Amino acid sequence: QFSDIFDKLHIVVIKISAAHHFTVTAEVGTCVINKIDSVEKDILLEVIAIYSAAASFDAIIPISARNKKNLNVLLDELDKMCMESPQLYPDGMITDQTEHQLFAEIIREKILLNLGDEIPHGVAIEIEREEIRENGTRAINAAITCERKSHKGIIIGKGGKALKRVGTQARKEIESFFGKPVFLQLFVKVDKDWRSSQTRLRHYGYDLN
């Protein structure tokens, strides 16, 4: 009788393994029931009762990710399960990426934030040139590669407005990272179906191993 209700709800069981990674198990752990906003309270209580009887869960937490209901309860439960890791990096080290990788990810993020509804994630960024001047300012030339000519037009935008907006946002974030002025110049080019080529993927810095 609950088959249609189960179709609406998203139920997952979380457990910490010996390696301290989250794994899925059907028997023990913490049961999280999502999308509780999609069913009536009395039905939800019956669903919770069914899972309570099915296994000895550490906790059963009903949440609504959409409405952010009970997310604090879930985070508190996850905090109990997590173990403190030994220090993996030296003090003062905030990333294990190179500066060019960091620049590329910042630019790519701004593209997806501004144009995510219009283009797919088939965008690669190459830092083609960087000059660090005596006063500490940086001049960076970056190429934005997409898979279709139509995507190129969307990234540039009418009168170049979309590309300018991406460049301004990326430049400000890079400047806040270094605390020095940055001159960022962006170009857009097309490399058709680059994501289908292992050679091209490696060229754009994607590790296939």
C-alpha positions as CSV (number, residue, x, y, z in Angstrom):
1,Q,0.0,0.0,0.0
2,F,3.0,2.3,0.4
3,S,4.5,1.6,-3.0
4,D,3.4,5.0,-4.4
5,I,4.6,6.8,-1.3
6,F,8.1,5.1,-1.6
7,D,8.3,6.3,-5.2
8,K,8.0,9.9,-3.9
9,L,10.4,9.6,-1.1
10,H,14.1,9.2,-1.4
11,I,15.6,6.9,1.2
12,V,19.2,6.2,1.7
13,V,21.2,4.5,4.4
14,I,24.6,6.0,5.4
15,K,27.3,4.3,7.3
16,I,31.0,4.9,8.1
17,S,33.2,2.0,7.0
18,A,36.5,1.0,8.5
19,A,38.2,3.3,5.9
20,H,36.1,6.2,7.1
21,H,34.3,6.6,3.8
22,F,30.5,6.8,3.4
23,T,29.1,3.5,2.0
24,V,25.6,2.3,1.4
25,T,24.2,-0.6,3.3
26,A,20.8,-2.1,3.6
27,E,21.1,-3.2,7.2
28,V,22.8,-0.7,9.6
29,G,23.7,2.9,9.8
30,T,21.7,6.1,9.6
31,C,18.5,6.2,7.5
32,V,17.8,9.5,5.9
33,I,14.3,10.0,4.3
34,N,14.3,12.9,1.9
35,K,11.3,14.7,0.2
36,I,9.1,14.6,3.3
37,D,7.4,17.7,1.9
38,S,5.8,15.4,-0.7
39,V,3.7,13.3,1.7
40,E,1.3,13.9,4.6
41,K,2.7,13.7,8.1
42,D,0.6,10.6,9.2
43,I,1.9,8.7,6.1
44,L,5.5,9.7,6.9
45,L,5.1,8.5,10.5
46,E,4.0,5.1,9.2
47,V,7.0,5.0,6.8
48,I,9.3,5.8,9.6
49,A,7.8,3.0,11.7
50,I,8.3,0.5,8.9
51,Y,12.0,1.3,8.6
52,S,12.4,1.3,12.4
53,A,11.1,-2.2,12.5
54,A,13.2,-3.3,9.5
55,A,16.6,-2.7,11.0
56,S,18.4,-1.3,14.0
57,F,19.4,2.0,12.6
58,D,21.5,4.4,14.6
59,A,19.1,7.1,13.7
60,I,16.2,7.7,11.2
61,I,16.2,11.3,10.1
62,P,13.3,12.7,7.9
63,I,14.4,15.7,5.9
64,S,13.4,18.0,3.0
65,A,16.4,19.1,1.1
66,R,14.2,21.5,-0.9
67,N,12.8,23.2,2.2
68,K,15.9,22.7,4.3
69,K,13.9,21.0,7.0
70,N,15.9,19.0,9.6
71,L,19.1,19.5,7.7
72,N,20.7,20.8,10.9
73,V,19.7,17.5,12.5
74,L,21.3,15.5,9.7
75,L,24.5,17.6,9.9
76,D,24.7,17.0,13.6
77,E,24.4,13.3,13.1
78,L,27.0,13.2,10.4
79,D,29.3,15.2,12.6
80,K,29.1,12.4,15.2
81,M,30.0,9.8,12.5
82,C,33.1,11.7,11.1
83,M,36.5,11.2,12.6
84,E,39.1,13.9,12.7
85,S,41.8,13.4,10.0
86,P,45.5,13.9,10.6
87,Q,46.9,17.1,9.0
88,L,47.5,16.3,5.4
89,Y,49.1,19.6,4.3
90,P,51.5,22.1,5.8
91,D,50.1,25.2,7.7
92,G,49.3,28.0,5.3
93,M,48.8,25.7,2.3
94,I,45.2,26.2,1.1
95,T,45.3,24.1,-2.1
96,D,47.3,21.4,-3.8
97,Q,46.5,22.8,-7.2
98,T,48.9,24.9,-9.3
99,E,48.1,28.6,-9.8
100,H,47.1,28.0,-13.4
101,Q,44.7,25.2,-12.4
102,L,43.3,27.6,-9.8
103,F,42.8,30.4,-12.4
104,A,41.2,28.0,-14.8
105,E,38.7,26.7,-12.2
106,I,37.8,30.2,-11.2
107,I,37.1,31.2,-14.8
108,R,35.1,28.0,-15.5
109,E,33.1,28.5,-12.3
110,K,32.0,32.0,-13.4
111,I,31.0,30.6,-16.9
112,L,28.8,28.0,-15.3
113,L,27.3,30.4,-12.8
114,N,26.4,32.9,-15.4
115,L,25.5,30.6,-18.3
116,G,24.8,27.2,-16.7
117,D,21.2,27.2,-18.0
118,E,22.3,27.9,-21.6
119,I,25.3,25.7,-22.3
120,P,26.4,22.2,-21.2
121,H,29.4,21.6,-19.0
122,G,31.6,21.1,-22.1
123,V,33.9,24.0,-21.3
124,A,37.7,23.7,-20.8
125,I,40.0,26.5,-19.8
126,E,43.6,27.0,-20.8
127,I,46.0,29.6,-19.3
128,E,48.0,30.4,-22.4
129,R,50.2,33.1,-20.9
130,E,50.9,34.7,-17.6
131,E,53.3,37.6,-16.9
132,I,54.2,38.7,-13.4
133,R,55.4,42.3,-13.4
134,E,57.9,44.0,-11.0
135,N,55.1,45.7,-9.0
136,G,53.4,42.3,-8.5
137,T,50.6,42.8,-10.9
138,R,49.7,39.9,-13.2
139,A,48.6,39.8,-16.8
140,I,46.8,36.5,-17.7
141,N,45.6,35.4,-21.1
142,A,43.1,32.5,-20.9
143,A,41.4,30.5,-23.7
144,I,37.9,29.2,-23.2
145,T,37.2,26.1,-25.3
146,C,33.7,24.9,-26.1
147,E,32.4,22.2,-28.4
148,R,30.0,24.1,-30.7
149,K,30.0,27.4,-32.6
150,S,26.6,28.1,-31.1
151,H,28.1,27.8,-27.6
152,K,30.8,30.2,-28.5
153,G,28.2,32.8,-29.4
154,I,26.4,32.3,-26.1
155,I,29.6,32.5,-24.0
156,I,30.6,35.8,-25.8
157,G,27.0,37.2,-25.6
158,K,25.5,40.1,-27.4
159,G,28.1,42.8,-27.8
160,G,30.5,40.7,-25.7
161,K,28.6,41.4,-22.5
162,A,28.5,37.8,-21.3
163,L,32.2,37.3,-21.7
164,K,32.9,40.6,-20.1
165,R,30.8,39.7,-17.1
166,V,32.6,36.4,-16.7
167,G,36.0,38.1,-17.0
168,T,35.1,40.8,-14.5
169,Q,34.0,38.3,-11.9
170,A,36.9,36.0,-12.4
171,R,39.4,38.9,-12.3
172,K,38.0,40.1,-9.0
173,E,38.3,36.7,-7.4
174,I,41.8,36.2,-8.6
175,E,42.8,39.6,-7.3
176,S,41.3,38.8,-3.9
177,F,43.5,35.7,-3.9
178,F,46.7,37.5,-4.5
179,G,45.9,40.9,-3.1
180,K,47.3,42.5,-6.3
181,P,45.8,43.9,-9.5
182,V,45.2,41.4,-12.3
183,F,44.7,42.1,-16.0
184,L,42.7,39.2,-17.4
185,Q,42.1,38.7,-21.1
186,L,39.7,36.0,-22.2
187,F,39.4,34.4,-25.7
188,V,36.8,31.8,-26.9
189,K,37.5,29.0,-29.4
190,V,35.8,25.9,-30.6
191,D,37.2,22.4,-30.4
192,K,34.5,20.2,-31.7
193,D,33.6,17.2,-29.5
194,W,36.8,17.6,-27.5
195,R,35.3,15.6,-24.6
196,S,35.1,12.5,-26.8
197,S,38.8,12.4,-27.4
198,Q,41.2,11.1,-24.8
199,T,44.0,13.0,-26.3
200,R,42.1,16.3,-26.1
201,L,41.0,15.5,-22.6
202,R,44.6,15.0,-21.5
203,H,45.6,18.2,-23.4
204,Y,43.1,20.2,-21.3
205,G,44.5,18.7,-18.1
206,Y,42.0,15.9,-17.3
207,D,43.5,12.9,-15.6
208,L,42.0,9.7,-17.1
209,N,43.7,7.3,-14.7
